[in-house]
Amino acid sequence: MPAASLKFSDLSVSAVVAGLIATLTGYTSSLVLMIQAGQAAHLSSAQIASWLWALSIGMGVTTIGLSLVMRVPVVVAWSTPGAALLIASLPGVPYPEAIGAFLMAALLMTAAGLTGWFDKLMRALPASIASALLAGILFRISVDVFVQAQDQTVLMLAMFAAYLAGRRWWPRYAVPGVLLVGMALAGALGQLHFEGFRLAAAVPVWTTPAFSFQAFVSIAIPLFIVALASQNIPGLAVLRADGYHVPASPLITVTGFASAVLAPFGSHGINLAAITAAICTGPQADADPARRYTAAVVCGVGYLVAGILAASIAALFAAFPKAVVVALAAFALLGSIANGLTVAMQTPDEREAALLTFMITASGMTLAGVGSAFWGVAGGMLALFVLRRKTG
């Protein structure tokens, strides 16, 4: 087992930038859902800040710890589908009972890791399906850059030009160049709004868990299923698709345990990341796969800082134009999408099933409350089973 410490010689400018972009993307992509869920449950500002604090500290500690111990870019994120689910399910449930449901969902996830059955599930997933899943997940966020160009044409064209110039002459610094151009032009256009930002440290708020059958059925079980299907399976697929064949059980166990510890402070669950992870696991983070763990460590440090300042984090990320964040994520993920599609299409017998996985996942569909990532895997595996039997 390698020493759990950072080798500063492994740190590169591209890794630092990738880690910061992953942090920025993680918060701006779904922070509004967290705040909306808290407001729907009539939580106080202090309780919402504690919720963000618990999630951020959990994400930061587990991302840094797992990445350093395994020397693999393991990025942890809060459950975005879970936050969306809570917008509808939290109202009408007493907050202590919701906290109890968060705790039960976390314990179920911990059990899934300890028993090892999640590892068996992931070993049964072919590389072509995993890679197609990765490409489908990332395609959806990356294609948004062209949608943004409809309203932010000058800004998007400038960032696109910066990316092409960077890829042509300074390939390792293409994404940092996009960041600098985007921020400079956004500032010149008056689109950076820091006037509402105030520094304030978050204060954790303890809520003693209470337990009820209603909360278990309406919150705990759906949270567990959504996190498993829409977060952890895609998260493992991202790691496998980029060549990191780490055992799933330790990752699921650690994130599940951390979720349980932080549940009384408001954490509804932290899980493996997919989109933000791909920013740190792909070649844009570092040309050497063995050094990409440093990008995840930088991301984890960003999470910790954000957690300490959770009371003001919403105002901070609201200061950045959405178009800049979308473009940064899109350009940073292009390499991972290309790699995913390449691996997905390599095996002729699995090509059609992989294509179906990609299409279903990229569609963004939600069926029975479960996101497209799960249905992409289910559809691809079904197609693989049927087509293999047909040709066999």
N, C-alpha and C positions, 0 to 999 in steps of 0.2 A: 504494500500500500504506500503510495507516495506521501511525502510530508505535506500536511495541510497548510501550506504557506505559499504566498505568491512570489514567483521569481520575477523580479522587475525586468530582467533581461528578456522575458517573454512578452512584455508589454510593448505594444506598438501604437502609433497614432491612429491607425485604422481600427484597432481593437477598442481604443478609448472612445472613438467616435461611434462605433457600432453599439457599444454598451450604452452610451448616452441617448442615442436614437431609440434603442429598445426601451429605455426608461420612459422617454418622452412619448413614444407610441403607445406603451402600455397604459399610461394615464389618460392621454387625450382621447384614446379610442373608446373608452367606456366609463370614464369618471362621471359623466352626466347620469349614467344609469344608477350608479351608487347613490348619488345625491337624490335622484328621483325616488329610489326605493325607500330611502330614509324619510323623505318628506311624506311619501304615501302612508308610512306607518306612524306619522306624526311624532317622529323623534326630535329631540332638541338638537341644537347646533353642536353642543358638547358631545352628545351621543353619536352623531354622524362623524364628528372629528375623531372620536375614539375608534369608531368602525374603520375609518381610513388608516388610523394609526396602527391598529392591530393587523390589518391586512398588509400594510407596507412593511412593518417590522418583520412579520412572518416571511414575506416574500424576500426581503433583503437577507435575513439570516440564513434561510434555506438555500437561496441562490448562491450566496458566497460559500457557505459550508460545503454543499454538495459539489460545487464546481472545483473547489480547492482539493477536496479529498479524492475525487475521481479524476481530476485533471481533464474534465469534459465540460463543455459549455451548457450546463444545466440551468435553464431559466425557469423560474416559478412565477406564476401570475395568479391574481384573484379570479374567481369563476365569473366571467362576464355573463354567460347564459344563466348562471345562478342569480346574478343581480337582476337580470331581466325577469326571471321567474318570481323574484321576491316583490317586484313592483305590484304584481297582482295578488300574491299570497300573503304578504305581511299584514295588510289592513284587516282588522277584525281579530287578529291573533295577539294576545297580550305579549309585550316585548320579552319578559322573562321566559315565556313558553317558546318564543321564537329562538331565543338563545339556547334553550334546551334542545331544540330541533337542530340547530347548527352543530351542537356538540355530538348529537347522535349520528348525524351525517358524517362528521369527521371520524368518529369511531368505526363506522362501517367501512370507510375508505382505508383506515389503518388496518383493519382486519383483512381487507382485500390484498393489501401488501404483504402482511405477515404470513398469510396462508400460501402465497406464491401462485395463486390461480391467475392473477393478472399477467405474470411472466409467461405462463403457458399460453394464454390468449395471444400475446404479442409474438411468440415464437411461431404461431400458426399463420401469421400474416405475411404473405409473400412480399419481397422487396418491391416488386412492380406495383402492387396495390398501395403499399406504404408511400412510395414515391409519388404516385398519382394523387393520393390524398394530400400530401404536402403541397404539390403544385396547385391543386384545386383550392386549398385554404388560402394560399398566398395570392393566387390570381385575383381573387375578389377584391382584396385591399389594394393591390397594385393597379388594377384597371381604373380605380377611382381617380387616379392622377389625370386621366384624360377627360373625365367628367368635370373635374375641377377647372380644366382649361376653358370650359365654356364661359365661366364667370370671372376667372382670374387669368385671362389669356396672357397678359404681359409677364406676370409673375411666373406662370408655368413655363412659358417659352424660354425665359431667362434661365430657369433652373434646368430645363431640358438641355439647353445649349451648354450650360456649365457641366452637366453630366457627360455629354458627348465629348466635349473638349478634355475633360478629366480622363475619360476612358481611353482617349487617343494618345495623350501625352503623359499623364500621371495616373495610371490605372489604380494604384493603391489609395490615391487621395481624391478619387472622383466624388465620393459621397461627402467628405468634408467640404469639398469645393461647392457642392450643391447647397450645403447648409449655410456656408458663408454668403453666397450669392443670394439665397432666399431670405436670410435675416436682414442683410443690407438693403435689399430692394423693398422688403416689407416695411422696414423702418422708413425708407425714403417715401413710400406711398402712404405713410401714416397708419399702417395696419398693425403695429405693435402697441398694445394698450396695457401699460404697466401701472396706470394711475390707480387701479383698484387693488393693487397688491400691497399687503402688509405682512411683515414677518411676525409670526406668533407660533409658539410651541404648543403642540397638542398635549392634552392631559388625559390619560387613559381613564375610562369610566367603567367600573366593575358592575356587572349585572348578574345576580345569582340565578343560575339556570332553574327553570321549572319545567315539568314534563307533563305532556298531555297526549292522548292518542290522536286528537285532531291535528296538533302541530306535527306529530310524527308522520302522519299520513300525508298531510297537505304541504309540508315543508321539508322534513328530513329525507324521506324517500325520494321525492323528485330532485332535491339538491344532489343526492348521491348519484342518481342515474345520470343526470345532466352533466355533472362533473366528470363522471367516468367516460361517458360517450362523447361529449363535446370538448373535453379538455385533455384528459390523461391519455386517451388513445391517440388523438392527433399529436399530442406532445411527444409521446414515444416515437410516433411515426416520423416526426421531424428529425429527431436524433438519429434514428436508424437510416433515414434517407441520406443524411449527410455523413454516414459512415461511423457513427458512434453506437456500437452495439453493447450498451450497458444493460445490466440486469434491471428489470422494472421494479422488482419488489422493494429494494431499499429506497428508491425514489418515491414510490407510492406510500410506503410506511412513514417516511420522514415528513412528507408534506401533510399526510393525514394526522400524524401526531401533533405537528405544529398547529394545524387548524383546531384541534381539540383544546390545546393549551390556551389559544388566543380567543376561543369562542366566547367566553364570558365578557370579553372587551368589545364584542361586536363582529368578530370575523366570521363570515358565513362560509369560508373555505378558500384555501389556496391550493393550487394544482399546477401540474406541468403546463408551461406555456407552449403555444404553437407559433403564432405569427411573430411575437417578439423574440421567441427562441431562434427562429430562422434567421433573424438579423445577426445573431451572434454565432450561429453554427455554420454559416455559409462562407464562401471564399472572400466575400467582401470584408469580413472581420479580420482575417489574416490569411495569407497564402499558405501558411503551415497549419494544418488541422490540429497539431499538438499544442499550439499556442492560443487557440481560440477561446480556451477557458477564461482567459484574462478579460475578454469582452463581457462574459457573463458576470465576472467579479465586479467590473465597473458598473454594470447594470444593477447589481445587488447593492453597491454603495449608494447609487442614485436612489434606490428604493428606501434605504435607511434614512437618507437626508430628507426625502419626501415624507417619510413617516414622522420624523421629529417635527416637521413643519406642516403636518396634515391639516392644521386649522386654517392655513392660508394656501394650501396646495391648489384648490379649485381656482382661486384668483390668479395664481401663477400661470397655470396652463391655459387659462382663458385668455391670457395676454398674447399667445401665439396664434397667428392665422391658421385655420384648419388646413388651408391649401398647402402651406409650408410643411406641416406635419405629414400630410398624405403623400406629398411628393418625396419627402425624405424616406419614408417607409417604402414607397414603391420602388425607387431607384436602388435602395439597399437590398431589396428582395429579388431583383431580377436574376442574379446569379443562382439563387436557390431554386427559383422557378425553372430555369433552364436545366439545372442538374436533375431536378425532380422529373421533368418530362423526358429527359434523356434516358434515365434509368427505367422509367415506367414503360417506355416503348421498346426496350432492348430485347425482350423475350417474345418472339412471335406468337407463341401459344397463349400468352397472357395479355397481349396487346389490347384486344377488344375489351376485356374485363377492366383493364387499367384505364382505358379511355372512358368507360362508363363511370368508374370511380371518380375520375377527374371532373366529368360533366355534372354529376349529381352534387359533388362537393362544392364546385364553383357556382352552382345555381343559388346557393344560400337558402334553400328551402327549409321550412320547419314543419315537421309532421309529428303529431302527438306530443308536442312540446319539446321534441328533441331535434337538435340542429342537423345541418346537412352533412357535417363531418361523419357522424355515425351512420347515416343512411348511405353515404358514399361508400364506406367500407362494407356495409351490409349488401348493397347492390352489386359491388364489384366482386365480393366473395361468392354471392349467389351465381353471378354470371360465369365466374371461373369454374364453379362446381358443375353447372349445367353444360357449359361448352366443352369442358374436359370429358365429361361422360359421353357427350354426343360424338366427339371426335375419337374417343377411345373405343 
